[in-house]
Amino acid sequence: MLNRRKFLGSSLLASTGLFLKTKNEGIKSSLVIDKPIVISTWDFGKAANAAAWEVLSKQGRALDAVEEGVKIPESDPDNHSVGYGGLPDRDGHVTLDACIMDENSNCGSVMCLEYIVHPISVARLVMEKTPHIVLAGDGALQFALANGFKKENLLTAESEKMWKEWLRNSKYEPVINIENKKYNDKSLSPGGPFNHDTIGMLALDNNGNLSGACTTSGMAFKMHGRVGDSPIIGAGLFVDNEIGSATSTGVGEEVIRIVGSHLVVENMRLGLSPRDACRKAVERIVKRDPEKAKNLQVGFLALKKDGSFGAFCIQKGFTYAVRSTHEEKIYESESWFS
Ligand code: SD4
């Protein structure tokens, strides 16, 4: 049945000229017919996708899928860049940023939230229970506690150890996600690898609706109060149910500057494929300051309304995970620099 459906999908697309194949871009040979689909940033997106898939494969809503999905890395103590076990700011506080957006442009966000393992669920509650979109800091914490979330210490012994190693030099030199370079080389950077990664997740459900979620502990050893792109609607995440969705990872400041995820969705609105839409956004960052870009990492990931997907990043090394009816795979994104 699946094969027949896939065949029908492929032949329909081929006959209408929609059968596209681009290097390193997800090939959705049976686009609409093969929904649902979920994609997320980095290798650890695979386990998160599996949780999202539990929802999607039972005809669940994309919104529920992305929330359930990103909760996996949020509660994983071995993931030092999301939720529990995330690396603290330079003063030792684990401060979390998260946002969520549904098919009706409803959205919710928390910034600089402490002590709560699942900031994504608090963001969803901000969306559903308040007339607001963003709650920050202590206000976000009070809101979470009032709604039954438990206050927990998020600084694990391992994260604390890494922070203490960092404190020995206390060099405030925030660099994120540059794979295989000095920040991920333990001998050059005690405590590394530490400075990545955010999970951004995008899903298309059986009803053809899109939603997205993005959650992170942000830049390791950041200034207290620093907020990145991840909880900012339009920067770290954007969903337009008519067109598509996008999310980002990397140096948040550069993404905020260009309102990156919104830009990727608007590029798709203009007709670009997900991969090309991401590439155009990367180009905007690189062209603004080509010298700076050599030492920056930003990656964009996009999922279009038709189920096609793609990514692009500045430096080699950004990966993303895909789960659909016919694949469970990790892709390596194309990059500006090789
Ligand atoms: C931030 N964009 O806080 C996040 C960090 C990140 O992979 O994505 N790391 O700027």
Boltz pocket constraint, residues with backbone or C-beta under 6 A from the ligand:
constraints:
  - pocket:
      binder: B
      contacts: [[A, 81], [A, 176], [A, 177], [A, 195], [A, 196], [A, 197], [A, 198], [A, 216], [A, 217], [A, 218], [A, 219], [A, 227], [A, 228], [A, 229], [A, 230], [A, 248], [A, 249], [A, 250], [A, 251], [A, 252], [A, 253]]
      max_distance: 6.0
